[in-house]
Amino acid sequence: MLPQSFFMSKIENYIKGRGAQKNVHNRFNALEHEFRDDFLNYCAVEGDEVQNSKTLLIDTFPKSIVNKVTSPDVGMGFSLNPYQGCEHGCIYCYARNSHEYWGYGAGLDFEQKILVKRNAVTLLEKKLSSKKWKAKPIVLSGNTDCYQPTEKKLKITRQLLETFLKYKHPVGIITKNTLVQRDMDILRELAADNLVHVNLSVTSLDEKTRSILEPRTASIKKRLETIERLSTANIPVSVMMAPIIPSINSHEIMPLVKEVSERGALGVGYTIVRLNGSIGAIFTDWIKKTMPDRASKVLHQIESVHGGSLNDSRFGTRMKGEGEFADQVKQHFKIARARYLKGKARPQLNCHLHEQFKDGQMKLF
């Protein structure tokens, strides 16, 4: 558990409720947007220390919604993200860099300017009804959380789940928000045909750690309750302890795996933090403000896992790291799984019902 002296209540000029504490320069500067709208009371000028914490929703209408995942060390073939950017504000989030492709910053912009894909449901239905599409699991939130706060009002994720149910198509969910409980009715129907699996992210059992790492996410207590509720409803649920950050949550592997297993989780996966792209500067600024006493130690330990750098982009090593610390984490998980998850396994999603559904639909024409 982190001492109280490390937390933001002690830090001058700390932006409460946000992960990133500043905007950083967009590598694709020619695309960068600068907002100066007084009506929105918004400021996105690089280097400005005073930032309004309001969130701006920006409507977008992409041409496609299902993305093929080509990375060999990511456990999904296709992903779907109804939102770009994420209010949760997790300081370590690898998805921050993707905001730069839209002309925004990976820091505060990522948390405050949320792109909403308004035609997501229409595009998904078009995809699933295509004669060329062969059913393969599609994961909601391969990049940003499909249950982030704005989903409570917009309900795009719920409509997407209804579409997966309609077409009898397998879907995976990755989230750290307990709003997933709202859709238990749909999830139960999907689970009855083995068409859904939920991955809940639980990075720490310590609420103070959660509050600075993931400032706008659900509490640890609520997440554990969500695991239990999903499991009790026979909805397959696993946990991602991602990322493991040296000297912040690395000591929690055994107790966390034990706790989530007792709540009904069928498995626990993990990654080790890597600070790719702009995230290195954002994380470094954050940790020097929130944990000045241990900032240098943590940063050096992260470097030790990635060959002397804060990031490693090599497939096969970037997710798990290398070296003594990475080996210790690997061994701890091996022991934890053997001790607390023995005999548990998540079921393989059903890809056959969708083809049967499409065959049945075609007979109607």
N, C-alpha and C positions, 0 to 999 in steps of 0.2 A: 504494500500500500504506500502511495506517495504521501510525504509529509504535507501538511496544510500550507507550509511556507512556500511550496512550489506553485501554488495555484493563482489564477488570474486576479483574485480579489486583492492580491498584494502588488499587482503590476500596474504601473502608471501607463495610461493611454491604451490599455488593452481593450480591443473591440469585443465586448461580450456577445455571446451567441453566434460567433463566427469562428471558423478554424483559421483560415489565412488572415494575417494581420496587415496585408497590403496588397496592392496590385503589382504585378511584375510585367516587364516589357514583353510584348507579343513578338515572337520570332518572325512572324509573318506581318511585319509592320504595315505593309501596304494595305492590308485588309482591316487594320485595327479601327474599332469604333470608339468615338469619344462622345459621351452624353453630357449635355450642358442644359438640360431641360429643367427650368426652375419649378415647373408645375410638378414634376416627378420628384423634386427635392433630391436629385441624384447627382453624384459626382464620380467619374471614373477616370480622373486625371492621374497619371502615373506619379507615384511619390507622395500623393496627398494623404496625410495621416488621419484626416477626419472623414469617415465614411458613414453614410446613412445605412442602417441595417435593413431597409425595406427591400423586398424582392420584386423584380420586374419580370413579368411573364411576356414572352415574345412569341407570337403565333408563327408557325412555319408549316409549309405544305410540301414535304419531300416527294420525290417520284417513286421511291421504294422504301420499304420499312424492315424487311428481313435481311440481315447481313450475314454473309458467309464468313466464318472465323477461320483464318488460315494459320494462326499460330499453333504449332504442334504441341505446345505445353499448356494450352488452355483447354480445360475439360468440356468443351462445347463445340458443336459444329456450326450452329446458327444462333444468332442473337437478335433481339428486338428491343429497342429503347424508345419508349414513348416520349421521354424527356431528354434534352441535352443540357448539361449543367445539373447541379444537385444542391439543394438547400441544406442537406445534412452537414456539409462543411467539414467532412473528415479530412484532417490535415495531410494525411498520407496518400490520399486517393490518386491512383494512377491515371484516372480519367480526366484529371484537370487539364492535361496537355491537349486533349481533343477539343477543348473550348477555343484554342488558338486558331484552329482551322476555320472557325466561324467568325473570326475577327475580334475575339474578346480575349481577356487575360485569364491565365490559369489560377490566379489568386482569388481576390474578392469577386471578380466578375463571374467566376465559375459558380459561386454560391448565391449571387444576387441577380444574375441575368439568366433566367431559365427559358430555354427554347421549347415550346410545346408543339408536338407534331399532331396537329388537329385532325389530319386525315389518316391517322394510324390504323383505325379500325377498318376503314374502307380498303386501304392497301393490303392489310392482312387477309381480308376476305377474298380479295382478288387473287392473292398468292395461293391461298389454300384451295380455291376452286379451280385453279389452273390445271389442265390435263397434264402439263409437263412436271408439275410438282409431285415429288414422291416424299411421303411422310418421313420426317426426321425431327427429333426433339428441337424445339426452338426455345431458347432461354430468355426470359424477360429479365432485363437488367444486366446484360453483359458488360455495360459501360457505366450507366448511372442508375440509381435506384428507382424502380417503377412505382414504389410506394412512398416516395418522398412527400413532404407535407402538402404540396399543391394537389396531389392525387385525391385527397379527401374531398375536395370540391369538384374537380374536373372528371373524376371517375373513368378516365381513359383506360387504365389497367383493368378495371372491372369489365368494361366493354370488350376488351381484348380477350379476357378469360371466357366471357360468354361466347365469343366467336370460336375459340378453340373447342369449347364444349359442343357447339353447334356442328362443327366439322369433325368431331371425334378425333382431334389431333393432339399429340403429346406436347406438353409444355413444362419447362422448368422455371423456377422463380428463385432469384437471389435478392434478399432484402435484409435490412436491419431495422425495419419499421413494423411495429405491431399492427399497423393498419391492415395488414394481410388478414387479420381475423375478421374484418368486415365482410370478406368474400368467402367465408367458410361454406356458405350454401353451395356456391359454384364449385369450390375445391372438393367438397364431399362427392359431388356427382362425377367430377373428373377422376377422383381417386377410385371410385367404384369400378371404373374401367381401366385402372392403372395408366392414367393419362397425365399425372402430375407428380412432381416432386419439388418440395420447398427446401431451399438452403437458407438458413437464417444466420446472419453474421453476428458472432459474439466474440469481441476482441479481448474483453477483460471481464472479470467478476467484480471489479472495484468501481463503484459509481463515480468516484472522483476522477479516476483515470479516464473513464468513458466521457465525462463531461468536458474534458479539454481535448481529447483526441477526436471526438465525434459530437460536437456541441449541440446539434439539432436532431439527434437521433433518439429513439425510445430508450428508456432507462433499462438497465440490466435486469431488474426485477420483472419488468413487463415483457422483456424478450424471453426470459426463462418461462414465464407463464404462457407465452405464445407457443413455445416448443411443446409444452405439456398439453395445451388445448388441441394443437394440430395432431399430436400423437394419439390422444384420446379419441379423436374423431376419425382415426385410421387414415389420416393424410400423411404420407411419408415425409419425414422432415430430417434433415441433417444440419450440421453446423460447420461454418467456416470460421476458423480462428485466423483471420487475415487482416493485417499482417502481424507477424511476430516482430516486435521492435526490441532490440537489446536494452536491458536495464529499465524497461518500461512495463512490458507485459510478459517477457520471456520466462519469468519465474512462475507463471500461472498455468502452464500446460497441464500438469497432472490434475490439479483441483478443478480446472475448467472442463476437461474431458469427463471427469467423474460426474460433475454436476449436470451437464447436458445429457449424458447417458441416462442418468436417473430420471431425467424429465421426459425421456422417450426418444432422443435423437438416435438415428440409425448409424451415424458415422460422423467423423470430424476430419475436415481437411485443413490445410494451413499453407501459407506462403510466408516468406521472410521479406520484410520491407525493402523496397528498392526505390530510390528517389530519382526517377527518370525525368529528363527534360527540365522544365521550369520548376518542378516540384522540389528539387534540391535546394534552391534558393528560398522557396516558400517555407519548407520544413525547417531549414536552418534558422531563418528569421523567427519562426514560431518557437522553436525550442529554446533559443537564447532568451526569449521573453518569458516563457512559461516555466522553464526549468534551468535557469542560469547555472545552478550548482552542478548539474550533471550534463549540460549540453555537449561539452567537449568529449566526454566519455562516450555518450551515446553515438555521436557522429563518427568517432573513431571506430567504434564497434561495428557500425554499419559498413564502414569502409573495409574493415577486415573480412567481411563476408563476401564482398564484391571485388576482390583483388586490388584494394587500395582506392576504390572509387565509391561514390554514393549510389552508383547505378551500374547494372550489368545488363546489357541487352541481348546477351547470347541465349538462344533457345537451349533448354536443357539445364541451365544453371541459374538463370535470372530469377526464377521463382523460389528456389530453395537455397541458393547461395552455396559457397564453398568454405572450407577451412574448419577450424576447431569449433567455433560457435555453431555453425550450420550442422556439423556432425552431432553436437550435443542435442540440438533441437530435434533432429531426425531420430535419435535414440530415445529421447523422452516421449515422442509421439508413438514410437514402436511399442514401448512399454505401456503407455497409457491405453492404446488400442487393445493390446493383449489383455490388459487387466480389466478394462471397463466396457469394451465394445465386443467382446468375444461372442461369436454366434450371431451378431447383428449384421445386416446387409440391406442396402436399399434395393428395391425391386427395379428391374429394367423396364423402361417405359414402353407402352404398347404402340407400335407403329402400323399395325395391321388394320385396326378399325377404321382409320381414315380412308384407306383404299377401298374398303368394303362400303363405306359411306358414299364415296364418290361414284362407285359402280352402281349403287342403288339410285343415286340421284340422276345419273345419266339415263337410266331406264325410264325415267319419267318424261324424257323428251323424245 
